[in-house]
Amino acid sequence: MSENKNLIEGATGAWEVVLGLEVHAQVMSQAKLFSSAPTKFGAEQNVQVSLVDAAMPGMLPVINEECVRQAVRTGLGIKAQINLRSVFDRKNYFYPDLPQGYQISQFKYPIVGEGEIEIDLADGSVKRVGVERLHLEQDAGKSIHDQHPSLSFVDLNRSGVALMEIVSKPDMRSSEEAQAYVKKLRAILRYLGTCDGNMEEGSMRADVNVSVRRPGEPLGTRCEIKNVNSIRFIGQAIEYEARRQIDVLEDGGEIAQETRLFDPRAGETRSMRSKEEAHDYRYFPDPDLLPLVLQQEMVDALAADLPELPDDKRARFVREYGLSPYDAGVLVSEKVSADFFEEVATGRDPKLASNWVTGDFFGALNKAGLSIETSPVSARQLGELIGLISDNTISGRIAKEVFEIMFETGDDPAKIVEEKGLRQVTDLGAIEQVIDEVIAANPDKVAEVKEKPKLIGWFVGQVMKASGGKANPQSVNELLSKKLEL
């Protein structure tokens, strides 16, 4: 890499990567964009298909108002222009899983115009990425090629499902920035409740446009990597494709404008079709659908009802709870983790709550392969554990032991503390007795600590060990300092 972290060093000098993303996000709604067929994931093939979705003769599309509202809410969430008048077009192409022979989409007049998303980078910096547009369109079906040696099958359950295509400007310059953009966009969609963001289920996927150029030169020819369905794969696809293009150009070749696919097993992109062919869609306004006209009052009402979004929530966590911007960013990256933290922190030390949630709790979930929703330890229970630390019922060290038992059994912390006899010893007389025994057994160490007061830590460890970790650490330190005359 060059000194500039966003430049890639080639054999003949530095190159800049230019990236733009088209994210397809499935709208959360009970019915499809132009029919009343259900949209539940995982249903048996071809059981969620209306006559409209199957393109039966004479069937006319009828707009789903909830999908329109969800698109507007998303536009408001990314600080975008809401267009009160938009037009649905027919995007014409043939594919076996597209029964109509065209896709109803939006072209010249989308429902949402320019917006902006702030992304948070690993070095603590913030970058603004422009959004060109958001338009509504219907999804195609799914071709299945692996169930018969010589035949392909078509599942139309997804046909007609509402998608929001969110098109960024070519503002990103590294795979890190592209991944941060998708993470932030997914978080916004989840906070809004407009898309579940489950990339592994296909409800959110990205087409990644990659080009390279010498710094300061005009934009290069771009290639589009289609349907990348994980944030990790987005990073890998960009890294491979950028290096491939640099190698081609440095060898004297030219980049062909084309659509490519990313093979995660091989870690490489492969040519799919030429882009010139793919873009010959012959758009024209759909004659079965009038222009979509919104009332400003509806937009204003939706804007007034938006939830607190990730950036605002992070700022509040820093302001109200005194958290670092980094810790606040970790907690608000998913709505469920932010809600969990707030329940844990209510009425308690918020910094201690943050340390436990982002440290021991998240670590245990990752190790067990669980999510917050499937965690054996609830926010109430973790909050109670932190309360036991704060009121000196148990020490921080004992709390870790209690937490492990909680995670294994699902029991409340107070029950575990009582059953295991883990309550912290705060009786100064009892602690003093242990200290006297440790001092009497180690006269050589007593002489050493007079010369090197930092060795008091050794005595603290011995006392804590002798008390089974139950002695109050603060009391131990204070009494030892007096006894050893430090």
N, C-alpha and C positions, 0 to 999 in steps of 0.2 A: 504493500500500500504506500501511497505518497504521503508527504507530511500533512497535506490536507486529507482528513479522514474520509472525505467523500470522493477522492480521486483514486483511480486504479492505475497502478504503474504497469505499462505494457513494455514490450521489447524496444519500442521506438519512442517512449515518452508516456506522459500521463493522459488518462482518458476520464471523461465525466459521464456518469450514467444518468439518464433522464427517464423518469418513471411516472406513469399515470395509471390509475386503477379504475376499472368499471366493476363495481360491486353489485351483485344481484342478491337482494334481500327479500325473502318470502314474507309477505304481509301476514301478520297474525290476525286472522278472521275466521269465522265459523263457516263461511261459504266462499266460493271462488269469485273472481273479478266480474264475470258476466253471467254467472249461473248460480243456482242454489245448491249445487253439489257440495258435499262436505270436503274438508281439507286435512283430515287427521293423518298423521304420519304412520306408516307401517301397516296400513290396511291391505287386505287381500287384493291382488291385481284386478283392476277394472271393475271395482265395486263402487267407486266414487266418481262416476261418469254420468253426466246428464246428456240429454239429446243435443244441447248446445255444444258441450265439450267434444262430443263425437262428430260434430258438424253434419248432423242430419239435415236434409233439405227443409227449407222453410223455417228453421230455428233462428231466432233473433237474439242478440246479446242485450242484456239489461244490466246497467251499471250497479255495482254493490256500493252503497253509500258509505259503509264502514271502511272499505278499502280506501276510498277517497279521503276520509277523515284521517286514517292512519298515515297516508302519504303527506297530508298537510302537517300533521303533528311532527313527522320526521323532518320536514322542511324547516319548521320552526325550531326544532331541536338543533339543527346545524346552522342556525342563523341565516337562513336563505330567504330569497325573494319568493313569495307565494303568488303565482299567476292566477288571477281570478278567472281568466279564460284560457282553456287549453283544448287541444284537439287530439282525438284518437285517429291513428293511421293504420293502414294495412301494410305490413312488412312482408313482401312476397318471397317465399322460397319453398322448395319441396324437400320434405324429409318424412320418412314413414311414420314418425311419431307426432307429426303435425297434421291432424285430420283435415283442417280447413285449406291447407296449402298456403296459408299466410298466418302471421302472428299479429294480433291487435296490440299495437304499441303506440308510443308518441314520438314524433320526430321534430318538426319545426317548433311546435308550441307545447312544451312540457308543462306539467302542473307546478313544478318547482324550478326556479331559476338559480342564480349564483348564490353560493353560501361559503362557509368556512369552517374548518375543523382545526383545533389546536392539538398538536401531538407532543407528547412528553418523551424526551430522549434520555438515554442512559447517563449522559454527562450532566443531567439536571437542566439542560436547556429546553426551551419551548419553541416550536416552529408552527407557523400557520400554513395549512394546505388548503388551497382554494377548491371549491366544488363547482363544477361547470353547470350541472343540472341534476335533477331527479325526475325520472318519468315513470309512469305506471305502464305495465305491460302484462300479458298473460304468459305463463310458462308453457313449454311444450311437454309432451309425454316423455316416456322413457323407453328406449330400445334395449332389449335384453338378448345378448348374443351367446350366452354360455349354457343354455338349457337344451340345446339340440345340435347334433353334428352338422346339419346342413340348413337349418331354419333359424330365423330371428323372430322374436316375439315383441309385442308392443304392449306396454302398460300405460293406459291413459288416465290413471288416477291423478297425476300431476298436471295433466292438460287443463289449461284455463286457470290454474292457481295464480293469484295476484303476486306480481313481483314489483319491487321498486328497484330500478337500475340507477345507482348513484355514481355519477361520473366525475372523477377528480380532474383538476387541471394537472399538467405535467410539472408539478412543483417538487416532487420528491427526487432525491439524489443518491439514495443508498437503500439496500435491502432493509437496514434497521429502520429507516424512516417509513418505508412501505409497511412493514410489520406493525410499527407503532400506530400508523394511520388506521389500519384494519382493526387493531385492538380498541382504539378510541371510538371508532365508528360503531363497532359491535357493542361497546359499553353504552353508548348513547341510545342505540336501538333497544337494548334490553331495559334501560331505565325508562324509556318511553313506553315500552310494551308494544312496539310496532313490529318487531321481528325477534324470534327467540335466539337468533345468532348461532344455532347449532350447525356448525360447518360439517361435522361428520354425518349429519342427516341430509345435507344438501340444501338446507334452508338459508344458507348464506355462502356464496362462492364468489370468486374474483377472477376477472380477466385482467391480466397484467400486461401493460404496454411498456416495452423496453427498447431504448435506443442508446447509442453511445456517441460521443463527439469529443473533439479536442476542446479544452476549456476556452470559452469565448466564441466558439464557432457556432454557426446555425445548427438547428436540430437535425439529427441524423435520421435515417430511415428506421422506422420502428417495426418490431414484430410483436404480435399479440399472443400471449400464452393463455389458453382458454381454460375456464372452469377449474381453477386451483382451489382446493377445498380444505386447506388448513394454513394457519399463519406460519407454521414451520416450513411447509412446502413453498409458500410464497417467497420466503427468504432464500431457500435453496434454488428455486427456479430462476430468480433474479441473478443470483451469484453465477450460476452456470451460463445463463443466456448472455449476460454482459461480457463474460470472458470469451464466449464463443464468437460474439460479434467483433470484439477487439482482435481476436486471432485472425478472423477472416479479413478485416480491414488492413491489418499489418502485413498480411501475406499478399496484399494487392488486390483482393477481391472486393465485391460489392455485396451489401446486405439486401436480400430480396424481401420486399414487404409481404409478409405471410402470416398465417395463423399457425401456431405451434401448440403442442401438448406437452405437459411435464410428466415424465415417468418417475415417480418417487423411488421405485426400486432401483433403477439405474442412476438416479440423480441427474437426469439430463432432459433437455427439451428436444422434441422431434417435429419435423415439418408435418403439417396437416393439410393445408390447402393454401393457394395464393390468395392474398388479401383483396386483390382487384376483383377476382371472381366473387369472393364472399360478400363484397359490398354492393353488388348489383341487385339491390332489394326492391327497386321500383315502388317506393313509398307513394301512397296516395291516401287522402282522408277517407276514413271508413264511412261508406254511405249509409250504414245502418245505425250510426251513432251521431247524435247532434254534438256540437261543441259543448264541452263541460264548463258551465258557468257557476262560479262560487259567489256567495254573498260575503262581504267583508265582515258582517256581524258574526257569521259562523267561524271565520278565521280568528277573529278577536276572542271569541268564546273558547276556542281550542287553545289559543295562546295563554289565556288567563288560567287554564286548567293544567298546564304542563307541570310535571313533577320537578323536583330539584335535580339538576343534571350533574354529571361527574365533576366538571370543572368548578361549579358553584359549591358542590358538596365538599370538595377538597379544600377550597378556600375557607369554608366554614369550620372544617375539622382543624385546620391550622389556627384559625382565629379563636374558636371557642374552647378547643381541647388542648391547645398548645402543642400539637404534634408537629413534627418536622414535615416539610413539603413531601419528602420521599415517603415517609410512613403513611401520610394521608393519601398519597397517590396509590400506594399498594392497596389500601383499604377500600378506596372508592372505585377501583378498576372493575369490580363487579358489584352490582346493586346488592346481591345477597350477602357479600362480605361486609359492605358498609352497614347494612341493617343489623347484621350479627354484632359488629363492633359496638354500635350505638346501644344495643340492648345490654351488652356486657358492661359498658362504661357508665351507664346511667347510675348516678349516685356514688360513683367510685372514682379512684384515681385513673384518669383517662390515659396517662402515659403508661402506667402499669398494665392497663387493659390492652393498649395497643401492642405492647411488647409481648404479652401472652398470646394475643390473637395471631399476630404476624409471625411469632416465633414458635413456641411449643405446639399451639393448636394447628396452624397451617402445616407445620412439619409433620405432625402425627397423621394428618389427613393425607398428605402426599405419600408418606411411607405406606399407609394402608390402602392407597388407591381409592379414597373416598372423597365425596364432596361435602360441603356444608349441609346440604339437604339430607345426606345420609349419615351424618356424624352421630356417634353414640353419645357425645357430650353436647348438651344444648347451651345456648347463650345464657340462660338462667343459671345453669350449673357452673359454667366458667366464671360468671359474675360472682357467684357465692364463694368460689374458691379464692378469687381475688379479695373478697371481703374478709375471709379468714386470715389472709396474709396481712391486710391493712390493720386489722384489730389485734394483731400479734397472737392469734390463736395458734398459727403455725408459722414456721419460717419459710423463706423462699425455697430453700433446699428441700424441705419436707413437702412443700407444695408440688414440686415436680414429681415426687414419688406418689402423692395423692392423685395427681393428674393422670399418671400412667394407669393407676387402678381404675379411675373413672372411665378412661377411654376403653379399657378392657371389659368393664362390667356394666357401665352406664349408671352406676350408683351416684348418689349425691355426695359432695365432698364432706359435709358434716358427719354423715353416717360413717364414712370411711375413717375419718379422724378419730371418732369415738371407738369404733370397733377395733382399730389397730393401735389405739393408745398413742396417737401421734401428736397430741396437744402439746404445744410449746411450754417448756418450763420457764416460768417468769419469777418463781420464788427465788429471791436473791440468796437466801440461806442455803438452799439446795445447790445452786450454782457455785456458791463460794466453797462449799464442801468438795465439789469435783475439782475446782481450781487448786485447792490446797493439796489434794492428792496428786495432781499432775506436777505441781511445783516440787513437792517432796520427793517424787520419783525421778526427777531430772535436775539435780543440783548443778551438773556441768552446763546444761543449757541456760540455767539461771545466770550463771557467770557470763556466758556469751551474750545474752540479751542486754546485759548492762553496757557492753561495748558496742553492740549493734542492735539498737532498739527495733529495727525492722523485723528482727527475728520473733517479735511478739506474734506474728502470723502463725508461726509453728505451734506456739502454745494455744492459740485460738483453735487451730485444727485438732490438737490433742483433746482439748476440753469438749469440743463438739462431738468428736468421736466417742469419748467416754460417756457422753450424755445421750448417745444414740441420735445425735442431730437435733435433739429437742430443746437444748438450751437457747435462750434468746441471745442472738449474736451480739447485739448492742450491749447488753448487760455483761456478757463475757468479756468484751473488749474493755469496758469501763472498769470492771473489777480486777482484771489482769493488770491494767496500767497502775492501779493503786497498789496491788500486792507486790508488783515487781519494781515499784517506785520509779516509773518511767515518766 
